[in-house]
Amino acid sequence: MWENYLDPLVHDGRRVVEPVDDLRRRCIDVEAAALQDPPFPTVHGLDSGTINPTTFKNGLVLDVAQAAMSGCPSDLDLHRSRSLVATVHASDVTVQLPEDWVRYDEGYSRRRVLQAPRVSRFTEGVVHALALYLAESSHALEHAEAVSDLLVLDGPLYPKELLNWQDRDAELRELTHDAKPRAIVENYVRLVERFADEGTPLVGFVKNPSAKLITRVASEKGAPAPWVDDTAFFTRLLEREPDGAASNGDGRRTDQLTFTDWFVSRGGSDRTLAADGDALGIDREMNPEAYEVTFFVVYDPREDVLYKVEAPYAFAGDDGTRGPPAAVHKADALARISREEKRSLRRTFEDRLDSEELRTYDDVRWRDE
């Protein structure tokens, strides 16, 4: 697969995956990686967390997302700031909610309500994606001036969950071009433009990659892949057998991190921002090629886990801008909404809406989560 299909991987006449430079696998000693000097003087991370979609007996469905940005070294004023988005889907067509941003916490934070476009199905997925990605993208733009060397998004470079609607049900496909989802995608486009214009690298760090583009296309080309997805393929590709070095006892070396060089991705949800994609009709101020998704994967044998790093093509061709993420965990902690906070928020909504949450078996099964 590695030698015959990825340089490039062609589907329907398009190069959907190809190396940015050479097709190479690399490795670095774990201790050497930990002890090397940080490649960037400062690193900022951004994450958003939600309470998960909640349905009430009066037909209201909502989700609340909270976004936060962290800095290394720490910036306490920046860490205090939040962007809070409550996305609401109401069964009553006459309901109209104020959607302006409102400042709170002495002006450090802001919140708003977003009324979701009406859908007959997939309501919970819609309110979740809109809340999550609006909170994240708007917070990133709000605090972009705080970033001087590197910004790491905790997750993909673009809102893939939203972009994947184009390959789902017809109702979701049509919704992708609605003004509100389109405005969220435009936030990410403007974010890429701003950071590219300033020469400040922007990357997404994907902790649970789930793409199936490579394995799916290879199977369609007559080479059935024995892996469930691309993560399984790259994991097998990057595992190393012991040759006298440290091993965990099951035939896998654990003393080195292994990783690939950068690839361009133009298939699946990444096709929207490919050079030949329509970008949902959003104006692109730079060369369309600059927005394309590039990625590499890194395998940590100590935990048998694969991670994916994404960046706009505007940065991936420059060796000097490549470096590991350093602030994701801090942003994740800042953005996380605790179990008690989730319960409190839901109780507050029940009181304000005069309607109880509609419970399901999952509420019983995961009551302690």
Phi, psi and omega per residue, in radians:
M1 nan -0.848 -3.108
W2 -1.078 -0.785 -3.023
E3 -1.395 -0.483 -2.967
N4 -1.967 -0.221 -2.985
Y5 -2.102 -0.287 -2.957
L6 -1.837 0.163 -3.101
D7 -2.361 1.155 -0.003
P8 -1.790 3.047 2.980
L9 -1.680 2.038 -3.043
V10 -1.897 2.362 3.096
H11 -2.457 2.169 -3.117
D12 0.931 0.680 3.082
G13 1.404 0.011 -3.140
R14 -1.900 2.524 3.013
R15 -1.446 1.723 -3.043
V16 -1.508 -0.459 3.032
V17 -2.495 2.295 3.052
E18 -2.747 2.663 -3.137
P19 -1.142 2.512 3.017
V20 -1.194 -0.699 3.131
D21 -2.216 -1.762 3.139
D22 -1.810 2.763 3.062
L23 -1.514 1.719 -3.043
R24 -2.407 2.586 2.927
R25 -1.893 2.497 -3.078
R26 -2.248 2.911 3.066
C27 -2.597 2.724 3.074
I28 -2.565 2.455 3.103
D29 -1.061 2.354 -3.070
V30 -1.014 -0.813 -3.124
E31 -1.171 -0.660 3.109
A32 -1.107 -0.683 3.119
A33 -1.130 -0.685 -3.106
A34 -1.253 -0.525 -3.035
L35 -1.655 -0.147 -3.121
Q36 -1.224 2.696 3.115
D37 -1.134 2.471 3.116
P38 -1.023 2.333 -3.112
P39 -1.259 -0.304 3.130
F40 -2.196 2.360 3.138
P41 -1.028 -0.697 3.101
T42 -2.312 2.649 3.090
V43 -2.381 2.366 3.056
H44 -2.040 2.513 3.115
G45 -2.177 2.621 -3.134
L46 -2.376 2.373 3.138
D47 -2.556 2.802 3.024
S48 -2.400 2.500 3.116
G49 -2.231 2.703 -3.099
T50 -2.237 2.899 3.042
I51 -1.494 -0.092 -3.052
N52 1.357 2.606 -3.056
P53 -0.975 2.374 -3.121
T54 -2.202 2.229 -3.138
T55 -1.871 2.344 3.132
F56 -1.891 2.782 -3.057
K57 -1.161 -0.357 3.118
N58 -1.483 0.126 3.070
G59 1.665 -0.098 3.139
L60 -1.350 2.356 3.065
V61 -2.168 2.265 -3.129
L62 -2.543 2.789 2.980
D63 -2.467 2.591 -3.139
V64 -2.109 2.215 3.116
A65 -2.044 2.486 3.104
Q66 -2.181 2.198 3.137
A67 -1.940 2.512 3.120
A68 -2.490 2.651 3.066
M69 -2.099 2.404 3.104
S70 -2.005 2.849 3.081
G71 -2.354 2.519 3.002
C72 -2.211 1.924 0.062
P73 -1.114 2.879 -3.034
S74 -1.185 2.594 3.052
D75 -2.343 1.724 -2.979
L76 -1.113 -0.649 3.106
D77 -1.120 -0.722 3.104
L78 -1.133 -0.732 -3.118
H79 -1.142 -0.490 -3.133
R80 -1.266 -0.464 -3.039
S81 -1.263 2.473 3.087
R82 -2.386 2.638 2.896
S83 -2.068 2.084 -3.048
L84 -1.998 2.203 -3.135
V85 -2.195 2.169 3.008
A86 -1.872 1.950 3.108
T87 -1.678 2.270 -3.008
V88 -2.169 2.322 2.996
H89 -2.045 2.034 -3.091
A90 -1.896 2.372 3.108
S91 -1.278 -0.372 3.124
D92 -1.458 1.992 -3.068
V93 -1.180 -0.270 -3.105
T94 -1.504 -0.165 -3.104
V95 -1.213 2.218 3.058
Q96 -2.256 2.184 -3.061
L97 -1.997 2.510 3.061
P98 -1.166 2.348 -3.021
E99 -2.067 0.206 -3.129
D100 -1.316 2.630 3.023
W101 -1.184 2.420 3.116
V102 -2.186 2.271 3.132
R103 -1.419 2.537 3.055
Y104 -2.622 3.121 -3.096
D105 0.947 0.955 3.095
E106 0.990 0.512 3.082
G107 1.533 -0.073 3.139
Y108 -1.240 -0.519 -3.022
S109 -2.207 2.949 3.114
R110 -2.551 2.721 -3.126
R111 -2.492 2.762 3.076
R112 -2.750 2.824 3.036
V113 -1.851 2.391 3.052
L114 -2.081 2.105 3.112
Q115 -1.502 2.035 -3.057
A116 -1.214 2.529 3.006
P117 -1.017 2.585 -3.064
R118 -1.305 2.304 3.043
V119 -2.357 2.664 3.137
S120 -1.558 -0.392 3.112
R121 -2.389 3.043 3.087
F122 1.050 0.453 -3.039
T123 -1.052 -0.802 -3.085
E124 -1.123 -0.707 3.108
G125 -1.140 -0.629 -3.140
V126 -1.175 -0.870 -3.107
V127 -1.139 -0.594 3.134
H128 -1.141 -0.881 -3.092
A129 -1.121 -0.743 -3.115
L130 -1.137 -0.747 3.132
A131 -1.132 -0.848 -3.067
L132 -1.057 -0.894 -3.027
Y133 -1.359 -0.522 3.064
L134 -1.202 -0.753 3.115
A135 -1.049 -0.829 -3.095
E136 -1.126 -0.895 -3.036
S137 -1.196 -0.686 -3.125
S138 -1.230 -0.623 3.113
H139 -1.196 -0.677 3.110
A140 -1.087 -0.762 3.115
L141 -1.191 -0.655 -3.122
E142 -1.084 -0.599 -3.044
H143 -2.044 0.356 -3.120
A144 -1.050 -0.543 -3.099
E145 -1.189 -0.307 3.134
A146 -1.335 -0.282 -3.060
V147 -1.606 2.198 -3.126
S148 -2.024 -0.401 -3.042
D149 -2.198 -0.727 -3.086
L150 -2.838 2.353 3.008
L151 -2.058 2.241 3.120
V152 -1.972 2.061 3.020
L153 -1.459 2.334 3.094
D154 -1.433 1.497 -3.064
G155 2.421 -2.957 -3.077
P156 -1.208 2.859 -3.132
L157 -1.151 -0.696 3.138
Y158 -2.059 2.842 -3.100
P159 -1.297 1.382 -2.987
K160 -1.116 -0.621 3.130
E161 -1.039 -0.671 3.118
L162 -1.292 -0.769 -3.132
L163 -1.134 -0.495 3.124
N164 -1.184 -0.260 3.081
W165 -0.996 -0.465 -3.112
Q166 -1.127 -0.371 -3.123
D167 -1.883 0.248 -3.107
R168 -1.860 -2.553 3.137
D169 -1.076 2.679 -3.115
A170 -1.024 -0.607 3.138
E171 -1.140 -0.721 3.095
L172 -1.213 -0.653 3.129
R173 -1.064 -0.728 3.098
E174 -1.193 -0.615 -3.109
L175 -1.151 -0.471 -3.134
T176 -0.986 -0.560 -3.108
H177 -1.635 0.084 3.030
D178 -1.129 2.691 -3.040
A179 -1.015 -0.688 -3.041
K180 -1.285 -0.872 3.042
P181 -1.051 -0.677 3.141
R182 -1.103 -0.665 3.116
A183 -1.128 -0.600 3.116
I184 -1.183 -0.786 3.093
V185 -1.051 -0.677 3.132
E186 -1.094 -0.589 3.072
N187 -0.985 -0.759 -3.129
Y188 -1.206 -0.651 3.082
V189 -1.074 -0.795 3.136
R190 -1.166 -0.567 3.110
L191 -1.130 -0.787 3.098
V192 -1.065 -0.764 -3.134
E193 -1.088 -0.763 -3.114
R194 -1.093 -0.808 -3.095
F195 -1.253 -0.603 3.085
A196 -1.171 -0.698 3.136
D197 -1.114 -0.631 -3.126
E198 -1.540 -0.139 -3.126
G199 1.259 0.422 3.139
T200 -1.789 2.056 -3.073
P201 -1.063 2.510 3.112
L202 -2.292 2.191 3.139
V203 -2.374 2.784 3.009
G204 -2.000 2.340 -3.128
F205 -1.929 1.904 -3.037
V206 -1.727 1.964 -3.067
K207 -1.449 -0.396 3.139
N208 -2.312 1.210 -3.119
P209 -1.117 2.451 -3.058
S210 -2.376 0.268 -3.103
A211 -1.104 2.624 3.090
K212 -2.217 0.301 -3.033
L213 -1.072 -0.888 -3.057
I214 -1.142 -0.859 -3.114
T215 -1.158 -0.621 -3.136
R216 -1.186 -0.828 -3.114
V217 -1.146 -0.703 3.119
A218 -1.076 -0.709 3.113
S219 -1.123 -0.707 3.125
E220 -1.158 -0.424 -3.132
K221 -1.562 0.139 3.061
G222 1.668 0.227 3.103
A223 -2.135 1.353 -3.099
P224 -0.907 2.168 -3.079
A225 -1.533 2.339 -3.135
P226 -1.467 0.295 -3.123
W227 -2.028 2.533 -3.078
V228 -1.229 -0.488 3.133
D229 -2.791 -3.116 -3.095
D230 -1.170 -0.518 3.108
T231 -1.087 -0.769 3.112
A232 -1.111 -0.675 3.108
F233 -1.096 -0.894 -3.095
F234 -1.172 -0.576 3.086
T235 -1.074 -0.825 3.123
R236 -1.128 -0.635 -3.128
L237 -1.143 -0.615 -3.004
L238 -1.736 -0.162 3.032
E239 -1.103 2.528 -3.137
R240 -2.205 2.442 3.121
E241 -1.439 2.641 -3.129
P242 -1.202 2.497 3.054
D243 -2.359 0.786 -3.116
G244 1.718 -0.151 3.112
A245 -1.552 -3.133 -3.097
A246 -1.068 2.415 3.114
S247 -2.361 2.666 3.140
N248 -1.522 0.080 3.048
G249 1.745 -0.186 -3.139
D250 -2.005 0.410 3.052
G251 1.570 0.270 -3.118
R252 -2.150 2.266 3.061
R253 -1.192 2.459 -3.119
T254 -2.159 0.162 -3.073
D255 -1.662 -0.103 -3.084
Q256 -2.335 2.401 2.905
L257 -1.430 2.433 3.105
T258 -2.130 2.578 -3.075
F259 -2.748 2.844 3.128
T260 -1.697 2.936 2.902
D261 -1.329 3.111 -3.082
W262 -1.335 2.519 3.042
F263 -2.140 2.634 2.928
V264 -1.620 2.393 3.114
S265 -2.103 2.189 -3.117
R266 -2.236 0.218 -3.127
G267 -1.940 3.036 -3.120
G268 1.020 -2.448 3.139
S269 -1.156 -0.360 -3.123
D270 -1.252 -0.250 -3.107
R271 -1.175 -0.429 -3.102
T272 -1.083 -0.702 -3.129
L273 -1.778 0.245 3.017
A274 -1.211 2.835 -3.107
A275 -1.004 -0.609 3.132
D276 -1.690 0.166 3.086
G277 -1.461 2.934 -3.074
D278 -1.598 -0.148 -3.131
A279 0.877 0.529 -3.121
L280 0.995 0.427 3.130
G281 1.430 0.105 -3.129
I282 -1.352 2.365 3.113
D283 -1.168 2.298 3.080
R284 -1.911 2.118 -3.039
E285 -1.408 -0.386 3.128
M286 -1.776 3.103 3.004
N287 -0.990 2.249 -3.097
P288 -0.909 -0.510 3.139
E289 -1.087 -0.494 -3.070
A290 -1.152 -0.404 -3.092
Y291 -1.548 -0.167 -3.041
E292 -1.065 2.556 3.134
V293 -1.370 2.200 2.972
T294 -2.052 2.717 -3.095
F295 -2.665 2.745 2.820
F296 -2.376 2.835 3.120
V297 -2.099 2.570 3.119
V298 -2.260 2.345 -3.079
Y299 -1.916 2.218 3.083
D300 -1.812 1.816 -3.047
P301 -1.239 -0.333 -3.113
R302 -1.141 -0.593 3.121
E303 -1.957 -0.030 -3.103
D304 1.002 0.840 -3.062
V305 -2.227 2.448 3.112
L306 -1.947 2.350 3.078
Y307 -2.041 2.763 3.139
K308 -2.221 2.357 3.103
V309 -2.039 2.232 -3.140
E310 -2.022 2.604 3.082
A311 -2.683 2.705 3.033
P312 -1.155 2.617 3.107
Y313 -1.023 -0.416 3.115
A314 -0.964 -0.485 -3.131
F315 -1.878 -0.476 -2.946
A316 -1.139 -0.401 -3.133
G317 -1.429 -0.082 -3.070
D318 -1.859 1.925 -3.115
D319 -1.034 -0.533 -3.058
G320 -1.249 -0.235 -3.097
T321 -1.765 0.078 -3.076
R322 -1.585 2.240 3.118
G323 -2.829 2.834 -3.098
P324 -1.365 2.660 3.084
P325 -1.192 2.549 -3.098
A326 -2.329 -0.052 -3.037
A327 -2.260 0.136 -3.070
V328 -1.101 -0.780 -3.068
H329 -1.099 -0.657 -3.131
K330 -1.169 -0.751 3.106
A331 -1.109 -0.668 3.120
D332 -1.060 -0.737 3.135
A333 -1.174 -0.666 -3.131
L334 -1.206 -0.659 -3.056
A335 -1.452 -0.348 -3.047
R336 -1.098 2.382 3.057
I337 -1.760 2.046 -3.043
S338 -1.164 2.887 3.129
R339 -1.043 -0.760 -3.126
E340 -1.145 -0.692 3.113
E341 -1.132 -0.664 3.109
K342 -1.112 -0.795 3.125
R343 -1.079 -0.754 -3.134
S344 -1.094 -0.741 3.118
L345 -1.087 -0.754 -3.121
R346 -1.152 -0.709 3.099
R347 -1.101 -0.689 3.117
T348 -1.091 -0.767 3.119
F349 -1.121 -0.685 3.103
E350 -1.050 -0.746 3.129
D351 -1.157 -0.812 -3.086
R352 -1.184 -0.617 -3.082
L353 -1.586 -0.131 -3.083
D354 0.911 0.778 -3.121
S355 -2.680 2.373 -3.136
E356 -1.417 2.691 3.034
E357 -1.145 2.441 3.086
L358 -1.426 1.946 -3.034
R359 -1.524 2.621 3.075
T360 -2.233 3.065 3.132
Y361 -1.049 -0.566 3.132
D362 -1.047 -0.539 3.118
D363 -1.135 -0.536 3.095
V364 -1.412 -0.782 -3.073
R365 -1.136 -0.662 -3.085
W366 -1.924 0.556 -3.025
R367 -1.075 -0.421 -3.111
D368 -1.683 0.019 -3.095
E369 -1.476 nan nan
